[in-house]
Amino acid sequence: MITLEDIKKAHSQVLKVAVKTPFSYAPKLSEASGYEVYLKKENLQNTGSFKIRGAFNKIASLTEEERSKGVVAASAGNHAQGVALASKHFEIPATIVMPETTPLTKIDGVKSYGADVVLSGTNYDEAYAYGVDYAASEGRIFVHPFADDEVIAGQGTIALEILENCKDLDAILVPVGGGGLISGVAVAVKAISPKTKVIGVAASGAPAMKLSYDAKKPIDTVEVRTIADGIAVRDTSEKTLEYILKYVDDMILVDDEEIANAILYLLEKQKLVVEGAGAVGVAALIHEKLSLKKGAKVVSLLSGGNIDVTMLSVIIEKGLLKSYRKMKLVVTLVDKPGSLLTLTQILKVAQANIVQIGYDRTSLDLKFGDAYVSIALETKGKEHQELIKRMLHEHGFRFEENH
């Protein structure tokens, strides 16, 4: 197992390509949660994720002969870019195996660092299996995303920066997927500040490490399903579980709804774009998942910011609906001149801004002579929406809310 000295040595290596990401107090989040909350913003790291730390330290630890043969990794995202950038720094060949379903933007991101991309399998596990075989057949080093001591030491360098900025911490919240990040962080924290609790936060749709932590033995899951794709790991690593059982104080779960709320909260209140995996600690804070004393000094590690823009737009849309800042209605009206004008005049009086509208007179559900108007409105809260519905009822309009 690695030691604090290994992590300190890794830090001197990692800073050749990584930056000391911002660390700051979060007043609004502190007020909302009842804790003194700080954020470590690895979403602002080079490549948009902490993964560059472990990937670089691993490749830096190889001999010249090993590096000259090249490296292989399997990843659909952050680890892929970390290995690609580290390989570019050392001017060595790198091949990244990615699932066939990987979005083009992620493939292009890896290629932009000079790495070759091979598409194989329909998911990460199939890509991983191919990557291991490919590395063996080509005589290359396979860079594992988490089950590797040099990778773990590289990830642990984040803890050095956190503790350098903030003393007397009560707890650090760390995202957990495969367990490489929390393993490295926990080793450093327990060596420097033993009283500080290290709390892992996993997605309920990918609970393998939480189940294994509770059972104190490796437990794999059949499938994973979560918006936090960076921690969507199906099987438990025995190597990282050993670290976690020795050094981690607690492990909790948050669901996708809570993660989405945290992503939107960070975007609105902190002006930070954070991916699902990076937002799990904040999800635990705002949804009261922690059992710490009030006023405790807590750091949430925002592990990455590489969220797919399509996913982000869905989260924003759902968040607006849930917070009563947007409403969608399907209104049935008589298909005759002036009906739509009457509807829009009512909405004007109600001060509801129309942001989208559609008109359908051909649906099989309609009676002849009727039409559906699908309409999206900007609104000012629940009371405003109740006023709009009341005014529509008073004017004889039939409608359904479209969630």
N, C-alpha and C positions, 0 to 999 in steps of 0.2 A: 504493500500500500504506500501511497505517496505521503510525503511529510510537508510541513510548512516550508522547509528549505527548498524542496522541489518547486513549490509554487513561487517562492521569491526568485528562484533562478529562472523560472518560466516567464516571470514578469519582465525581466530585463530583455528577454527575447521578444516577447509579444509586442512591446512598445515600439518595435522597429516598424510595425505596420498598423497596429491598433492605436487608438487615441484614448486618453483618459476621459471617458464620457462625463457629461454634466451630472452633478449630484446636487439636489436642491430640496428645500423644505416646501411642502405642499399645503398651504393654509386652508384652502377650501376643502380638500380631502380630509385634513385633520379635523376640521369642524364637523364635517359630515359623519366621520367615523368615531370620533371621541378619542382618537389617539394622536400622538405627535408624529406625523407621517412625513417621511422623506422618500424621494424617488431617485433611483439610479437608472439613468436613461441610456441603456444599451441599444435602444431603438435608434439612437443617433450615432451609433458606431459605424466604422467603415464596413461596407456591405449591408448595413442596416440590421446587424445582429451580433450578439456575443460570439457566435460560432467561429469567427476569424481567430479568436484567441487560442482555442484548443487546436484548430487545424494548423495554425502557424507553428505552435510549439511542437506538435508532433513531427512536422516536416523538418523543422530546425534540428530536431534530435537525431535525425537519420545521418548515416555516414555519407560521405561524398559519393561513394560507390552506389549506395542504395538510392540516393536521390537521382543519380544519373540515369537509372533505369526507369524512373517515373513513378507516379502514384496513381491509384484508382480510388474512387469513392462512390458511394451510392446515396443519392439524396434527391428530393424534389424541390429543395429550397435553400435554406440558410447555410447548411453544412456544405452544399455544393459550391456556393459562392466563396465561402471561406477557404476551401481547399484550392479552388481555382486561383484566388488572389495570392495565397501563400506560394503556390507553384510558380506563378508569374514572378514573384519576388526572387525566388531561387533559380528562375530560368530553367525549369525542368518540365518534362511532359506530364500532363495530367489528363486523365479520362474520367468523366463523371457519368455514371449510369443513372438514368432518370426514367421513371415510369412513362409509358406511352401516352398517358393522359395529362402529362405535365403541360401547363399553359406555355404558349410560345414566348411570352415575356420573360418567364423564368429561364427558359432554354437560352434565349438571347443574352440574358444577364450573365450566365455562366460563360458563354462563348466570348463575351466582351473582355474577359480576363485572359483569353487565349487557350482555354481548355477545350478538349474535344468532348462531345456529348454523344452517348450511345443511349438510344431509347429501347427499353426492354421491360416487359411485364405490365400488368394493369395496376399494380400498387407498389408501395415501397418495399414490402417483403420480397416480392418477386424480383424487383430491381436489385435489391441487396444480394440475393442468392446468385444472380448473374454476375454482379460486380465482384464477389469473392472468387468465383470460378475464373472470371476474366483475369483478375490480378494474378492468380496462381499460374494460369497458362502462359501469361506474358512475363512472368518473373518480376512483377512489380509489387510495391508495398501497398496494401489496402489500408486506407485511413478510416477507421471506424468512427462514427459520429459521437459515440459516448463511451463504449466499453474499452477504454484504452487509458493507461495511466498518464501518458504524456498529454493526451487530450484533456483529461480531468484536471491535471495540473494547470494547463492553460486557462481553462474555465475558472479555476479557483482564484486567478489573479484579480477578478472583479472584487472579491472580498477584501483584498488588500486596499483597494481604492476606496471602498465603502468605509472601512474602519479608519483609514487615514483622514477621512472627512468628518466622521461622526463618532464620538466616544460614548461609552455607557449606553449602547444600544440594548433594548430589551428583546427585540426580535428582528429577523430578516425573513421576508417572504420570498420564496424562490419557486419559479415554475418547474414542474417535473413532468418529463416524458420518459426518455430513456434513463435519465438520472445522472448524466455526466456533469451537468452544471451544478446541481445541488451537492454532489459528492465533493467536487473541488472547493466550493464555497464553504461547506461544512467543515472540511479539514482545516482550512485557514481560520475560520471563525473560532472554532473550539481551541485552537492553539493560541490565539491572540486574546480572545475575549470569551472564556468558557461559560460565563453566565448568560451570554446572548443566546436566545433560542433560535434555532434554524427550523423554519416551518416550510414544508413542501406543499405546493398547491397544484393539484392535478385536475384534469377535466373529467367529469363524471362519465363522459362518453369514451374515455380511454383510461380506465381505472387500474390497469395491471400493477403499477408500482404501489398504489395505495393498498390494494388487496394483498400484495406480497409483504408490505410493511406490517400490516395488521396480523398476517399469518406467520410472519418471520420466516418465510420460505418463498422461493420463486413461484408465482402463479401467472400463467399466461391467459390471455383472453381470446375469445373466438374472433371478434371483430372490434373495430373502433369506429366511432362516428362522433365527430365534434368539429366545430368551426375553428378550434385551436389546432390547426394542422401541424404546427411546429412541435406539439407534444402528443401527437396522435400515434403513440407507440403501442403495438399489440402485445408484444412479448417482453418479459422481464429479463434484464441482464443480471446474471449472478454477481458479476464484478461490481456494478454500481450498487446493487442491493446490499452487498457487504459493507460498503461505505455508509450507506443510508442507515442501516440498522445500528451501526456503531456511533454515528455522529448526529443524526437528525432527531429533533425533539418531537415533531408531530407531522402528520400528513393529513391534509383535508381536501375535499372535492368541491368544485363549483360546476354548475351546469351551463349549457350553452346560452340560455336566456340571461344568466348572471354575467357571463363573459361578454355578451353583446352589450349589456348595459354599461359595463366597465369601459369597453372600447369607445362608446359614445360619450361617456362621462369624461374620459381623458381627452377626447377630441374637443369637446365643448368647454370644459372647465380648465384644462391644463394646456390646451392648444398643442396636443401631442398626437401624432398618428402612431398607434401601437397595434400590432397584430394580436390575434386571439391568445396565443401562448404567452405573450408579454403582459397581457392584461389580467391574468388570473389572480395575481396578488391583490390588485385593486378590486377585483370582483369579490374577493374574500373580505376586504375591508368594508365596502359599501353595503354588503349583504350580511354583515355581522356574523361571520363564520368563526371569528377568533374568540378565544376565552382568556385574553390578556387583561390585566388591570387597566382601568380607564386612565388615559393620559400616558400610557406606555409609549416609549420611543421606538417606532417601527420603520423599517425600510422595505419598500416594495421594489423588487428588481424587475424593471421593464426590459425583458430579454431581447425583444426585436420589434421592428416596425414594418416588416415586409408583408403587409396585408394586401390581398388582391382587391383591386378597386371595385370590382363587381360585388364582392362580399361586403365591402365598406358601404356601398350605396344601398344595399339591402338592409344593413344594420341601421343606417341613418333613417331610411324610410319607415322601418318598423318602430324605431324609437320615436319618431314624430307622431305616429299614430297612437302609440301607447301613452305618450305624454299629453295627448289632446291638443297638439299643435297642428295636426292635420286630420281631416276626416274625409272618408269616401262614401258617397251615397249613390244608389241607383234609384232614380225617381221615375215613376210611371206617370205619364201625362197624356192628354188627348192630343193626337197628332193633327193639329190645325194651326193656322197662322195666329201668332200672338201668345201661344202657350209657353214657349221657351222664354219669351220676353218677360212674361209674368213671373216665371220662376227666377230669372236672373235679377229682376227688380226686388223680389223678396230678399234675395241674398245680399243685394246692395244695401238695403235698409238694415239688414242684420250685420253689416260690415264684415262679411265673409268674402275673402279674396279667392276667386276661381283660378286655380293653377292648371287644371286639366278638365276637358269636357269631351264627351262622345255621345253620338245620337244614333239609336238603333230602332228601326221600325220593322225589321224583318224577322226578329227572333220568333221561334215557334211557340215560345211561352206567352207571347202577346196576343191579346184579342185584336181583331181587326179594328183599325182606327186609333190604336194606342201606340205609344213609343216609349222606349227606355232612354233615359238620359243618365249616363254615368258621369259623375262629377267629383272632382277632388278639390278640397277647400283648405286654405290656410286659416287656422282658428286660434283663439287666444285662451284656450283652456277648456275644462269640462263644462263650466257654467255657460260659456259662449256656445258650445256645441248643443247644450240643452235648449238654449234660446232659439237656435236655428231650427232644431227639430220641432219645437213648439210652434214656431211661426209657419212652418210647412204644413203641419197638421191643421192649423187654424184656417189655412187657405185651401184645404181639401186635397192636398197632394199625398199620394201614397208613395212610400219609399222604404228601402231597406239599407241598413249600413253594410258597407262592403269592406270587410277586414282582410 
